[in-house]
Amino acid sequence: MLKDYFLIAIKSIKNRKLRAILTVLGVIISITAIITLILLGNGLKSSINKQFEQMGSQLITIMPKGTLSGGGNIPTSGLLSQEDIDNLESLPYFDYVTPMTIKMAERIEYRNTAEYVMLSGIPLEDFGERFGDWDWELLEGDLLSEKDSHGAVVGYLIWKDTFDKRLNVKNKVIIKDTEFEVVGILDKIGNQQDDTTVMVGLEAFRELYSNSDQVDTILLQVKDAFDPEVIADKTYDFLERRRGDEHFEIYTAKQIMDQFNQILGGVTFLLSAIAFISLIVGGIGIMNSMFTNVLERTSEIGIMKSIGAKNKDIMKIFLIEAGIVGLIGGIIGATVGQSLAFYIANLINESNFLPLTIQINFPVIALMILFAGGISVLAGYLPAKRASRLKPVDAIRYD
């Protein structure tokens, strides 16, 4: 009997192809949006977490207040200093206290061509130990060492796309009228910031800007014997007492990952909620289509009842028809959503904004398909109920 219900429902859909296509289109668009957003959101979380894991779980980062949160009216430059470095080095918790300096847009010249790049200053002493967990790989040359007082390491995109002629190791570049020799070219890391960075020694950076005290970020490598979460709290209290202010923020690698995940999760949830609303609208479209279907098939319903069909039989036929429409929309939407997510991820990877890997989440996809079918069944309930309550004589006479 159930097989017959399905055959009748499928026949009805075939007889009203245009309406069925228009009805299912709303479900397809909604499920496509939801699946795409979920897959992209999960891919972004995975990529960001992977990058932070490469930096090491024992890492603590100190930044001027508002650098990550963007809150407050306090300027983020000049809030950290060499004095903070000296104070932190007196604590017994760290293998390395690493100051870093940053210029977001600095002019760099190569063969009479000038471009603006991000310039970073990093300590040359014990370079390998300080940054050993960062998984930097080189296309050419070497990383900076203590002998490279005016050496530079350039990011992948600066080597590949920035200048008309590619930079090579031992080429000279000019930064603020000072000549630097390229000692190394980084392989592709996968995010725009790192791949468009030029790194020079910390002292050379400070000389460029005549600021021997400049510190923009401090990296603390916590000794393995200590818990970075506990040390972060102790370090905050220590710096607050020494500085006499709270114009700084301290983050462990876990806290930064959690903050990014929270932001991404919130954005994904908001966009998915909007997509879910569109799915509800699609359900209303199904309801409207089913009501019209009931009106058009009133005589047919009367005939079925006159030959023995019961209310529950009519109810099942219309509910199955609504469910089929929803499932078809869900399956097509899930397929299109996956393809769209892979396509967008490919565009992001090609733009070098962030290394993004999409993994198919089968439980989520199955859940969305079933949800689309469930919404459709719910939307078809009232029209199906109305159809089941029609009296055979009145239905047959309906014109």
BADRENVO-823054 format. One record per residue: x, y, z of N, C-alpha, C, O in turn; residue in one letter. Coordinates in pm, whole numbers, plus 50000, padded with zeros to 5 digits. Layout:
<pts>
XYZXYZXYZXYZa
...
</pts>
This chain:
<pts>
500834987950000500005000050000500875012750000500575022249928m
501935012850080502815024450089503445027349953503625038949915l
503785016549881504345018149748503375025549657503785033949577k
502075022349669501055028849587500965043749621500785052049532d
501095047049750501075061149790502205068849720501995079749669y
503385062849720504535069249658504325070949507504655081349451f
503765060649443503545061349298502555072349263502735079649165l
501495073449343500495083949319501115097749340500865106949261i
501935099249447502575112049476503545115949365503585127549323a
504345106349319505305109149212504595112749082505035121649010i
503495105749053502725108748931502165122948936502165130048836k
501705126949056501175140549073502265150949048502025161148983s
503475148349100504585157749080504945158648932505215169648882i
504955147248861505285147148718504255154948636504595161548538k
502995153948678501935160748604501965175848624501355183248546n
502655180348725502745194748756504225198648766504665204048867r
504965195748659506435197248662506875211548691507745213748775k
506275221248621506715235048637506515239848781507395245948841l
505305236848834505045240948972505975233749069506455239649166r
506245221049044507125213349132508545219249129509205220249233a
509005223049008510345228948996510435242049072511405244449144i
509435250549055509425263549123509345261749275509955269249351l
508575251749317508425249149461509725243949521510145248349628t
510365234549451511575228449504512755238149497513735236449570v
512665248349412513765257849396514045265349527515195267949562l
512975268849598513165275849726513925267349826514775272349899g
513625254349828514325245149919515785243749875516685243549960v
516025242649745517395241149694518265252949734519375251149783i
517745265049715518525277149748518855277449897519985280649935i
517865274249980518085274650125519125264350170520045267750244s
518985252050126519915241450167521305244150110522315241550177i
521375249349987522675252949929523395263050017524575261550047t
522665273450059523265283850144523735278250277524835281250322a
522905270050339523245264550471524485255550462525415257050540i
524475246250366525605236850351526885244450319527945241450376i
526805254150228527995261850191528575269150310529785268750333t
527725275750388528185283350504528795274350611529815277750670l
528165262950635528675253750737530035248250696530965247850777i
530165243850571531425238050525532545248450524533665245550565l
532235260750477533245271250477533635275250619534815277550647l
532635276150707532935279550847533825269250913534785272750981g
533515256450892534345245850950535745245850890536735243450960n
535825248450758537135249150693537985260550747539185258750768g
537375272150769538105283550824538595280550965539745283550999l
537735274751047538145271151183539335261551181540305263451254k
539245251451097540315241451089541625247851044542685244651098s
541555256850944542765263150893543415272150997544635271851015s
542595280151066543135289251167543725281351283544805284651332i
543025271051328543545262851437544875256251400545785255351482n
544965251751276546205245251230547365254951233548475251351272k
547115267551192548195277351191548655280651332549855282351356q
547715281551426548105284351564548825272351628549725274151709f
548405260251590549075248451643550525247951597551395243151671e
550805252851475552175253151425553055262451508554275260551515q
552445272451570553205281751653553545275851789554435280751857m
552845265351829553155258651954552175262352065551745273852076g
551825252452147550875254652256551475262052374550745266852461s
552815263052379553475269652491553715284552466554425291052542q
553145289752360553395303652323552385313052388551185310452388l
552895324152443552065334952494552395347452414553555350252386i
551355354952378551525367152299551045379152378549945379052434t
551875389652382551495402252445551365412852336552285414652256i
550235419652334549965429952234549405442452302548885441652413m
549515453852236548855465852288547355463652299546775456352218p
546735469752396545315467852419544515472452297544735483252243k
543575464052256542735467352142543215462052010542525463551909g
544405455652007544945450551880544025439951820543725440451701t
543585430451902542685420051853541225423951865540435421751773l
540875429851980539475432952005539005445251930537825446551897s
539975454551904539605466851836538835476551923538325486551873g
538745473752054537965482252144538785493352203540015493152202g
538085503152256538725514052327539275524652234539345522752113g
539655536052293540185547352218541695548752234542275558852194n
542335538552293543775539152318544525535452192544215525052133i
545495543452146546275539552028547085527052056547565525052168p
547225518451954547905505651975549415506651955550125497151989t
549915517851902551355519151881552005525752002551405534552065s
553215521652033553975527852142553565523552281553985529652379g
552735513152291552275508952424553175498552488553125496552609l
554005491952408554985482552460556385488352438556585496352347l
557345484252521558685490252512559755480052547559455468952591s
560995483952527562125475652563562165473252713562645462852759q
561675482752789561635480952935560755469052972561075461653064e
559645467152899558795455452922559575442552894559455432752968d
560375442652788561185430952755562155427852869562275416352912i
562835438152917563805436253026563135430853151563675422053218d
561955435953182561225431053300560815416453283560935408553377n
560325412853165559875399153141561035389253144560875377953188l
562195393653098563355384753099563835381553240564615372153259e
563385389153339563755386353478562925375153538563245370053645s
561835371153469560975360453519561555346853481562215345653378l
561315336553564561935323453539561115314153451561465302453436p
560015319053392559065310253325559355307853177558775298853117y
560235315853117560315316052971561665311452919562715314752974f
561615303552809562835300352737563325312452659564515315552655d
562355319452595562705331152516561635341852531560445338952535y
562105354252540561235366052534561585373152403562685378552389v
560665373052309560965377552173560175389952136558965389152116t
560835401452126560145413452078560045413351926560935408451858p
558965418651875558795420051730558295434051699557515439851775m
558735439551589558285452551543557625451151407558005442451328t
556635459451380555835457851258555535471551198555175480951270i
555685472551068555215484050991554285478550885554705471350795k
552995482050896551995475750811552175478850663551885470450578m
552635490850630552835494350489554115502550475554145514450509a
555155496150426556425502950406556855501650260556645491250197e
557445512150210557875512450070559165504450052560135506350126r
559165495549955560365487649924560655489149775559745488249693i
561905491549740562305493649601563185482149553564035476949625e
562925478449429563765468149365563825471249216562805471249147y
565035473849167565265477049027564345488348979563645487148878r
564375499249055563645511549021562125509949024561395518448972n
561655498949084560215496849102559925496849252560645490549329t
558875503849293558555505049436557155499349463556225501549387a
557045492249572555765486949619555715488549771556735490949836e
554505487049826554335487849971554045473950027553165466849977y
554775470250131554655456950191554625458350342554855469150397v
554325447350410554425447150556555865443750594556425433950546m
556455451950681557835450050724557845445650869557215451950954l
558575434750899558675429651035560125429551080561025426051004s
560335433351205561655432451265561675421651371560845421551462g
562635412251360562705401051453564145399451503565095402851432i
564305394351625565665392551678566445382151597565895371951556p
567705384851576568555375551502569225365351593569635354651547l
569335368451722569985359251816569105346951838567895348151860e
569725335151832569015322451856567755321351770566715316751817d
567855325451645566685325951557566005312251545564785311151557f
566805301851522566255288451503565495283451624564465276851610g
565995286551745565345282051866564075290051893563065284551938e
564115302951867562945311451892561765307751802560615307651846r
562075304851676561015302651578561025288351522560545285951412f
561575279151599561715265451550560415258351525560375249251443g
559325262351594558045255551579557155261851471556025257351452d
557645271851402556795279351311556695273251172555955278251087w
557415262751148557265255151024557495263650899556785262350800d
558505272450905558885280250787559715271750694560665265150737w
559375271750566560165264750465560615274750361559915284550333e
561775272250303562385281750211562365276750067562615265050040l
562055285949975562235282849834563705284049795564245275849721l
564345294449849565765296749820566425302749944565765308950028e
567735300849953568515307750054568335302350194568035290550214g
568515311150292568475307450434567635317250512567295328050464d
567305313250634566655322450726567705332150781568905329950766l
567245342650845568165352650898569035346851009568605338151084l
570255351751018571155347851126571845360451178571635371351124s
572645359051281573265370651346574205378351252574445390251273e
574725371751150575645378651057574885387250956575495395250884k
573545385550950572755392750850572185405650907570975407350917d
573075414750946572615427251009571775435750914570895443050958s
572035434750785571225441550685570755431550579570795434250459h
570315420050628569725409950541568215410350551567655416050644g
567555404050454566085403850452565615390350399566225384450309a
564525385550457563825373750406562475378450355561755385350426v
562125374750234560885379650173559875368350161560235356750144v
558585372050169557505362450157557295357750014557785363749919g
556555346950001556345340249873555745349549767556205349649653y
554715357249805554045365749707554905377549663554775382449551l
555795382149752556705392749712557675387649606558015394749511i
558105375349623558975368949524558215366249393558765367949284w
556965362249404556215357349288555535368449209555595368549086k
554875377949278553965387049209554245401949226553745410049148d
555025405649327555095419849362555815428249258555355439249223t
556925423349208557735431149114557695425048975557405413148957f
557985433548875557985428648736559015417548716558765407748646d
560185419248778561215409048773561355402648910561385409549012k
561425389648913561425382649041562695385249120563795386249066r
562485386449250563625387449341564335374049350563705363549345l
565615374549364566395362449389567305364849509567545376249549n
567785354149566568735355149675569955363049628570445361149517v
570445371749715571585380849693571215393449615572065402249595k
569945394549571569515407249514569415417749624569265414449742n
569495430349585569425441349681568065448249670567545450349560k
567495451749785566285459749792566565472049877567455471849962v
565805482649855565975495149928564755497550015563625497949966i
564985499250145563925502550239564345515150314565345515250385i
563565525850298563875538750361565335542850336566075546150428k
565705542350210567045546550166568175537850221569345541650215d
567835526350274568845517050327568825504150245567765498650216t
570005499550209570105487650125570115474950210570845473850308e
569275465250168569235452050233569465441450127569015442750013f
570155430850166570395419650074569425408350106569275404350221e
568765403250002567835391950020568655379350049569445374849966v
568455373550168569175361350206568315348950195568825337750193v
566985350950187566105339350178564725343050125564265354350143g
564075333350060562715335050009561855324050069562125312150048i
560815327850143559955318150209559055311050108558585317150012l
558845298450130557865291050052556465295750091556275302450193d
555505292150010554125296550034553615291550169553625279550195k
553185300950253552595297350383551095295750368550495286750427i
550485304550288549075302750258548165313750306546975313550277g
548705323750380547855335150414548515347950367549735349050359n
547655357550335548105369950272549155377250355550135382450301q
548935377750486549835385550571551255379950569552205387450546q
551405367050594552745361150599553425360950463554635362850453d
552645358750358553245357450224553575370850160554175371150052d
553185381950223553555395150171554395402850273554405415150274t
555115395550357555935401750461557415401550420557905392050359t
558115412450456559565412750449560095413050592559715421650671v
560975403550626561535402850760562985407550759563785403550675m
563285416350854564665420950873565015419451021564135416451102v
566265421451054566675420751194566045431851276565765442751225g
565815429151404565165438751493565965451851503565395462651495l
567265450751520568085462751534568075471051406568025483351411e
568135464351292568085471551165566745478751149566705490051101a
565675472151190564335478251184564315490951268563845501351223f
564815490051391564795501551481565655513051428565335524751448r
566735509551361567575519951301566835527351190566985539451175e
566025520051114565285526351005564365537351057564195547650992l
563785535051173562795544351226563325552451345562565559351413y
564635551451368565285559151477564535557551608564295567251680s
564175545051638563435542251761564005529551823563585518451789n
564955531151912565625519651972564765512652075565155502252130s
563585518152103562715512752207561465506052149560655500652224d
561295506252017560045501851957559815486851975560665478551942q
558625483652028558165469752041556665469852008555915477552068v
556245461451916554825460851880554145448151929552945448151955d
554905437551941554375424851990555495417752066556665418752031t
555105410652172556075402652248555605388252250554475385252287i
556495379252209556215364852212556975358652328558185360652342l
556275351052409556875344352523556805329352503555715323752494l
557955322852496557985308252485558095302452625559155302952687q
556975297052674556915291952811557655278652821557525270052733v
558425276952925559135264452948558125253052963557025254953014k
558525241152919557625229652918557105226153057556045220153070d
557845229753161557445226253298556265234453348555685231253451a
555905245253276554855254353323553625253653234553705250953114f
552475256453298551205257153227551045271353172551025280953250d
550945273053038550865286552982549655294553029549725306853037p
548555287853060547365294953108547635301353244547245312853268e
548305293953332548655299153465549695310253453549575320653517v
550715307953370551795317753354551265330653292551745341553325i
550285329653202549695341653141549085350753247549265362953241a
548375344953344547765352953451548845359353539548745371053575d
549865351553572550945356953655551685368153582552055378253642k
551905366153452552605376253373551805389153364552365400153371t
550505387853350549655399853343549755407953473549955420053470y
549635401053586549725407953715551095414453732551205425653783d
552145407453689553505412653702553685425353619554205435453668f
553245424953493553395436553406552535448253452552955459853443l
551355445253500550475455853549551115463553664551025475753672e
551765456153755552445462653868553635470853820553825482153866r
554435465353728555625472353681555285484553597555935494953609r
554265483453513553915494353423553015504853488553075516753456r
552165500053580551205509153642550025512353552549335522253573g
549785503853450548615505653364548165492153310548815481953333d
547045492253237546505480053177546385481453025545485475752963e
547295489152966547225491652823547885480552743548615483352647h
547635468352780548195456852708547265444952727546425444852818f
547405435252641546605422952649547525410952634548505411352560e
547185400252705547985387952700547085376552655545995374552708i
547575369052557546815357752505547705345452497548855346152456y
547145334252538547805321452509547345317152370546385322452315t
548055307352313547665302352181546235297152184545485298952088a
545855290552294544505285152307543465296352311542405295152249k
543765307252382542815318352392542605325052256541485328752222q
543685326652180543545332752048542715323751957541855328551884i
542985310651963542195301351882540725301851923539845302151837m
540475301952054539085302452103538385315152058537215314852022d
539125326452061538515339052021538165339051873537065343351835q
539075334251789538775333451647537625323651620536745326451538f
537635312351689536575302551670535225308051713534205305251650n
535235315951821533985321951869533445331851767532245332151739q
534335339951712533915349751611533385342651487532315346051435i
534155332751440533725325351321532425317851346531545317451260l
532315312051465531095304751500529885313951501528815310251454g
530075325951556528965335551561528535339951423527335340751393g
529515342951337529195347251202528505335951124527515338151055v
529055323751137528455312151069527035309851116526135307051036t
526825310951249525485308751304524505319151252523375315951215f
524945331951250524065342651204523655340651059522485341651024l
524655337750973524355335750832523505323250810522625323150724l
523795312750888522995300450876521565302850921520625297250863s
521385311251025520045314451073519235321450964518055318650945a
519915330550891519235337250780518845327050673517755327750616i
519755317750647519465307350548518315298350596517485294050515a
518265295550726517165287450781515835294750763514805288450734f
515855307950779514635315650759514155314250615512965312950588i
515115314450522514745312650382514165298750358513325296850270s
514635288950437514085275450426512625275150475511785268150418l
512345282850579510965283850627510095290250519508965285850495i
510635300650453509915306950343509665296850232508585296550172v
510675288450205510495277850107509395268150148508655263150063g
509305265550278508235256850329506865263050307505905255950276g
506775276050324505505282950299505135281750151503965280250115i
506175282450065505925280449922505375266549894504485264849811g
505905256649964505395242949949503945242249995503105236049930i
503655248650109502285248650161501325254950060500245249550035m
501725266250003500885273049904500645264149782499535263149731n
501725257549737501615248649622500695236849653499905232549568s
500805231649775499975220149812498495224049823497625216249785m
498225235949876496825240449882496235241449742495115237149717f
497035247149649496575248149509496375234249451495425231749377t
497275225249486497195211349439495905204849487495245197549413n
495555207449613494325201649669493105206649592492215198849557v
493075219849565491955225449491491835219249352490745215849308l
492975217849283492945212349147492545197549146491985192649047e
492825190649254492585176149257491365172449342491225160949385r
490505182349367489345179749453488475168549397488045159549470t
488215169149268487385158549207488075145049218487435134949247s
489375144749195490155132349205490095126649346489995114549366e
490145135649445490055131249585488685125149612488575115049682i
487615131549554486265126149572486135112249513485485103549571g
486745110149396486685096949333487405086549418486905075549438i
488605090049469489365080749552488585076949677488595065449720m
487895086849735487115083949856485895075349825485495066749904k
485315077749707484105070349671484385055549646483495047149655s
485665052449612485995038349587486715031949707487295021149696i
486655038949822487135032649945488325038750013488725034050119g
488905049349955490045055650021489595062550149488575069450150a
490345060850256490015066950384490755080250400491645083650322k
490345087550504490985100550530492495099250545493265107250492n
492905088650619494345087050643495095083850514496275087250500k
494415077150418495065074150290495315087050211496405088950156d
494315095750207494475108550138495565116750205496395123050139i
495545116650339496535124050417497945119450382498835127650360m
498155106350377499475100850350499965104550211501135107550191k
499045104250111499435107349973499985121449964501025123649903i
499295130950026499725144950017500975147650102501835155550063f
501065141150216502265142950298503505137050230504585142950234l
503315125450168504435119350095504865128249979506055129749952i
503895134049910504215143049798505015155049847506005158949785e
504595160849959505335172250014506735168050057507705175250034a
506835156150120508135151250165509095148650050510285151450060g
508565143349939509395140649821509955153749766511135154649731i
509085163849758509535177049710510675182249797511685187249746v
510515181149930511545185850022512835177950012513915183850014g
512735164849999513935156449990514685159049860515915159549858l
513945160649751514605163749624515355176949635516505178149593i
514685187049692515325199949712516535198949803517555205349779g
516405190749909517515189050002518725182249938519855186449959g
518475171949860519575164549795520285173449693521515174149689i
519495180149609520105188949509520835200549577521945204149538i
520205206349681520825217349754522125213349820523095220849819g
522135201249878523365196449943524475194449842525635197749869a
524135189049725525135186949620525685200249569526895201949555t
524775209549542525205222749493526005230049602526995236649572v
525555228749728526245235349839527675230549855528585238549877g
527875217449844529245212049852530105217249737531245221549758q
529555217049617530315221849501530665236549516531785240749484s
529715244449565529945258749582531005261249690531845270049674l
530955253449798531945254949905533345251849854534295259049885a
533495241149775534805237749717535275248649620536455251949616f
534345254149544534695264649448535185277249520536205283049482y
534445281449623534835293449699536175291049769537025299949771i
536355279049826537625275949892538785276649793539875281249827a
538545272049671539595272549568539945287049534541115290249515n
538925295649526539175309849500539985316249613540895324149589l
539635312649738540355318049854541805313349851542715321249878i
542015300649820543385295349814544195302049703545375304849720n
543555304349588544255310749478544615325249510545645330349465e
543755331949589544035345749628545065346649739545555357349773s
545395334849796546405334049902545975341050030546815345050111n
544675342750048544175349150169544365340150291544775344850397f
544075327350275544205317850386544175303750327543385301150236l
545015294650377544925280850329543645274350379543475272450499p
542765271050288541435266250328541175252550268541205250750147l
540905242950355540595229350311539175225850352538815226750470t
538365221850256536975218250283536875203150297537345195650211i
536265198750405536015184550426534515182150431533775189150500q
534075172250357532635169250353532195163750487532765154150539i
531175170050544530635165950673529335158150647528265164050639n
529455145050635528305136750597527155137450699525995138250657f
527415137150830526295138350925525515151350909524285151250914p
526225162550888525545175450871524735175450742523605180250739v
525305170050635524605169750507523345161150516522285164950468i
523485149450579522315140650595521245147450680520055146450651a
521685154350785520745161350873519995172250798518795174050817l
520705179750712520075190550637519065185050535518005190950514m
519405173750473518465167650377517195163150450516085165650403i
517385156650563516225152150642515425164050695514195163650701l
516145174650732515465186650782514605192850672513485197250697f
515145193250550514385198550437513125190250414512045195650390a
513275176950422512115168250407511105170250518509895170550494g
511615171850642510725173950757509965186950748508765187350776g
510655197750710509995210850694508905209950588507825215650603i
509195202650481508225201250372507005193450417505875196850382s
507225182950495506095175050548505225183650639503995183250632v
505885191450724505125200450813504335210750733503185213850765l
504985215950627504305225850543503115219650469502125226450441a
503225206850439502135200250366501045194750456500045189450406g
501205196050588500245189950680498865196150667497875188850652y
498765209350672497455215950666496735213250534495555209950535l
497425214650418496745211150293496325196450289495245193350240p
497165187450342496815173250343495615170650433494745162550401a
495575177650545494445175950638493155180750574492105174350586k
493245192050504492065197350435491585187550329490385185150315r
492535181950253492165172350148491495160050206490535154950150a
492005155250321491465142950381490055144850435489325135050450s
489665157250465488355159850526487285163050422486125165050458r
487645163450296486645166150193485625154750187485985142950195l
484375158450173483325148250159483265143550015483305151549922k
483155130349997483225124849861482235131249763482605134549650p
480985132949804479965138349712480295152549672480225156149555v
480665160949774481005174949744482245176049659482345184749572d
483195167049685484455167549610484245163849464484835169949376a
483395153749438483155149549301482425160449224482675162349105i
481515167749292480755178449225481585191349208481175200449136r
482765192049274483555204449270484045207249129484545198349061y
483905219549086484345223348951485385234348967485915239248867d
</pts>
